[in-house]
Amino acid sequence: MHELLERLGRGDTAITDMCARADQAWSAFFSELASADVGTLSARLGIFQPRFIELFDSPSLGETMMAWTAFANLYDTHTGWGANEQRARELIVAFANSNCSAEVKSEARSAVISYELDRHPIPSGPSGGDRDNRKRR
């Protein structure tokens, strides 16, 4: 987060492009894995991490932004989680159980607190139900 804030403060306009590409990458990820269980999500997160290092042109920034942009993709500041809440809760478990770096997992925990997902029980067992994983505007 420190690198992000530093670069924004210096007027680095590439950050907005990186965030937009990250949002698109998450939309594709969630669409492809719409019916995937938490275990599959967890496995795929580890495979997905190098993509974020590429997207953000820096290992530290990529690791920082991976989890934040994942949750941001599912959340709408006007309407909240909506139909994406279950997927967001599954994402908590998936990040924790993934083989992502300690930095990514730490940022995921911070995002969970920031988005107040830590105030409700985390789902157990396989996921189910109908969900729309795209952001609602």
C-alpha positions as CSV (number, residue, x, y, z in Angstrom):
1,M,0.0,0.0,0.0
2,H,2.9,2.3,0.7
3,E,4.2,2.0,-2.9
4,L,0.8,2.7,-4.3
5,L,0.3,5.8,-2.2
6,E,3.8,7.0,-3.0
7,R,3.3,6.6,-6.7
8,L,-0.2,8.2,-6.6
9,G,1.3,11.1,-4.7
10,R,3.9,11.6,-7.4
11,G,1.2,11.7,-10.1
12,D,2.0,8.3,-11.6
13,T,-0.9,7.9,-14.1
14,A,0.1,4.4,-15.0
15,I,-1.5,3.3,-11.7
16,T,-5.0,3.9,-13.0
17,D,-4.3,1.8,-16.1
18,M,-2.9,-1.0,-13.9
19,C,-5.9,-0.9,-11.6
20,A,-8.3,-1.0,-14.7
21,R,-6.4,-4.0,-16.1
22,A,-6.6,-5.7,-12.7
23,D,-10.3,-5.2,-12.5
24,Q,-10.7,-6.7,-16.0
25,A,-8.5,-9.6,-15.0
26,W,-10.6,-10.3,-11.9
27,S,-13.9,-10.0,-13.9
28,A,-12.5,-12.7,-16.2
29,F,-11.3,-14.8,-13.3
30,F,-14.6,-14.7,-11.5
31,S,-16.5,-15.3,-14.7
32,E,-14.4,-18.4,-15.6
33,L,-14.7,-19.7,-12.0
34,A,-18.3,-18.8,-11.4
35,S,-19.3,-22.3,-10.2
36,A,-15.9,-23.2,-8.7
37,D,-15.6,-24.3,-5.1
38,V,-13.3,-22.7,-2.5
39,G,-10.6,-25.3,-3.1
40,T,-10.5,-24.6,-6.8
41,L,-10.4,-20.8,-6.1
42,S,-7.6,-21.3,-3.7
43,A,-5.5,-23.3,-6.2
44,R,-6.1,-20.8,-9.0
45,L,-5.2,-17.8,-6.8
46,G,-1.6,-19.2,-6.5
47,I,-1.4,-19.5,-10.3
48,F,-2.9,-16.0,-10.7
49,Q,-0.3,-14.2,-8.5
50,P,2.4,-13.9,-11.2
51,R,-0.1,-12.1,-13.4
52,F,-0.5,-9.4,-10.8
53,I,3.2,-8.9,-10.6
54,E,3.2,-8.3,-14.3
55,L,0.1,-6.1,-14.2
56,F,1.6,-3.8,-11.6
57,D,5.2,-3.8,-12.9
58,S,6.5,-4.4,-9.4
59,P,6.5,-7.5,-7.2
60,S,5.7,-5.5,-4.1
61,L,2.9,-3.5,-5.7
62,G,1.5,-6.6,-7.4
63,E,1.4,-8.5,-4.2
64,T,-0.2,-5.6,-2.4
65,M,-2.8,-4.9,-5.0
66,M,-3.8,-8.5,-5.8
67,A,-6.2,-9.0,-2.8
68,W,-7.4,-5.4,-2.7
69,T,-8.4,-5.4,-6.3
70,A,-10.1,-8.8,-6.0
71,F,-12.4,-7.6,-3.2
72,A,-12.9,-4.3,-5.0
73,N,-14.0,-6.1,-8.1
74,L,-16.8,-7.7,-6.1
75,Y,-17.9,-4.6,-4.1
76,D,-19.9,-1.6,-5.1
77,T,-19.5,1.6,-3.0
78,H,-23.2,2.4,-3.6
79,T,-24.9,-0.9,-3.2
80,G,-22.4,-3.0,-1.2
81,W,-21.8,-6.7,-1.9
82,G,-25.2,-7.5,-3.3
83,A,-25.1,-10.9,-5.0
84,N,-21.3,-11.0,-4.6
85,E,-21.2,-11.4,-0.8
86,Q,-21.0,-15.2,-0.9
87,R,-18.2,-15.1,-3.4
88,A,-16.3,-12.5,-1.3
89,R,-16.7,-14.7,1.8
90,E,-15.4,-17.7,-0.2
91,L,-12.5,-15.6,-1.3
92,I,-11.5,-15.0,2.3
93,V,-11.0,-18.7,2.8
94,A,-9.5,-19.2,-0.7
95,F,-6.8,-16.6,-0.1
96,A,-6.0,-18.0,3.4
97,N,-5.6,-21.5,1.9
98,S,-3.8,-20.5,-1.2
99,N,-0.1,-20.9,-2.0
100,C,0.1,-17.1,-2.6
101,S,2.9,-15.3,-0.9
102,A,2.7,-14.2,2.8
103,E,2.4,-10.6,1.5
104,V,-0.7,-11.4,-0.6
105,K,-2.3,-13.2,2.3
106,S,-1.5,-10.4,4.7
107,E,-3.1,-7.8,2.3
108,A,-6.1,-10.1,1.9
109,R,-6.6,-10.1,5.7
110,S,-6.3,-6.3,5.7
111,A,-8.9,-6.0,2.9
112,V,-11.2,-8.3,4.8
113,I,-11.1,-6.0,7.8
114,S,-11.4,-2.8,5.6
115,Y,-14.5,-4.2,3.8
116,E,-15.9,-5.4,7.2
117,L,-16.1,-9.0,6.1
118,D,-14.6,-10.0,9.4
119,R,-17.8,-9.1,11.3
120,H,-19.8,-12.1,10.0
121,P,-19.2,-15.8,10.0
122,I,-17.2,-17.2,7.2
123,P,-19.0,-19.9,5.2
124,S,-18.2,-23.5,5.7
125,G,-18.5,-26.4,3.3
126,P,-19.0,-26.3,-0.4
127,S,-20.5,-23.2,-2.0
128,G,-23.8,-23.3,-3.7
129,G,-26.6,-21.2,-5.0
130,D,-26.9,-18.8,-7.9
131,R,-24.6,-15.9,-7.9
132,D,-23.7,-13.1,-10.2
133,N,-20.0,-12.3,-9.7
134,R,-19.9,-9.2,-11.7
135,K,-19.9,-5.8,-10.2
136,R,-23.3,-4.2,-10.2
137,R,-23.5,-0.5,-10.9
